Each structure stands twice: as C-alpha cells, then as structure tokens.
Amino acid sequence: MKYDNKRELKQVFGTKQKPVDFILPEMNYLTISGKGNPNELAFQNNIQALYSVIYTAKFAYKKKPTDDIFDDYVVAPLTGWWTISKEAIKRGSWTKDDFIYELRIMIPYFVSDELIKESIEIAKAKKGFAEIDNLQLKKYPEMHVGQILHIGSYDDEQASFEKLESYLDGKGLKRKNKNHVEIYLSDARRTAPDKQKTILQIEI
C-alpha cells in the first residue's frame, strides 16, 4: 500500500480558503537553509539538492520496505519556512534579497533516519551537488498553527494572511511570531500565477 501525506494528513492538506487552526503533529523533515532572493540560482540549487536525496530515499525504500502496511510512499509537497534578516527588521523595510528560508520535505514516520543518511551519501556520489552537504534531518514538535489556502501569486499572499489573522483575532488567538510556512501544492514552473495553490501556516 502506498502512503500519501495528503490522504493521511487531511487536516493539513485538506485546508480550503476558509481559515482554520489545529494542532500540527510532530513531523520529521529533510531540510536545507538559505538566504536571498528565491528567484536566484542558489534557491533552485537548494531545491535540486533536496529532491535528489528525497527521491533516492524513496526508491531505496520501495526496494526494501520495512513497514507492515506501507511498501511505498508519495513524496510530500515542498514546504518553505520564511522570515527576513535582522538588518531588514532594524531598518523597517525589506526586499526579496532579505529573505531567510528553510526548505523542507516531510519524511513519512516509517522511513528511518539511517535510510535518509545513506541516501544523502548515495545522491552526493551520483549527483555531485555541493548543496547536499547542507542538508539536515530535523524533527519538529507538535505545535498549534493557523492555516489557510491561498490561491494566486506569491506576491499577493498578504490578503490571505490578513484573513487568517482576522480569524485568529476572533478566537482570541495570537500569532507567535512573524515567521510563516508555505506548503506548495502547485508547480510554479507549470502553473499560471493566478492558479497557484499554496497553504499558508503560522504558529500561534
């Protein structure tokens, strides 16, 4: 049976354009951090390194599954954690060059850390991406989050954030910080900006 995050984690991936809040369970991720404009080459190189290991692990698991139920799995959508530099915060303004980010892909609970570490070494030898050295396995604890589905350009996300924060205010909930998470349900290379679907998530 194939594991699919979208099916197993409907509370996360079933979000519509109506704001919600819930407890996000503990999750394992393969991550890579960076800074600067996401339209530049360094950002794409980080994504490429991340996926090279993710798919190496997926194919390795499929050859030798270890779970009694799931013998394969769907690769989870790319996730991005975003903030801005301290310098930008001090001056009170920012551009895309001030972005600090962490790209993440969720790892199913039955895929071992050992398999991911082995896949890092295999992908590094086969693909030769220098950025692979910057990959990290991380476990994030459960947290209370607010979330909304944004449809449209990334540059137009503010309207969805305002809708989400208005919902939280109505429930007496407060945003913990100015950081946010984006879960990319659309491939920006193949989807018109006004059709792009992105889950926006903040910690509360």
Secondary structure, DSSP 8 states (H G I E B T S, - for coil): -EE-HHHHTHHHHT--SS-EEEEE--EEEEEEEEES-TTSHHHHHHHHHHHHHHHHHHHHHHHS---SS-SEE-----EEEEEE-HHHHHHT---GGGEEEEEEEEE-TTS-HHHHHHHHHHHHHHH--GGGGG-EEEEE--EEEEEEEEES-GGGHHHHHHHHHHHHHHTT---S-S-EEEEE-S-TTTS-GGG-EEEEEEE-
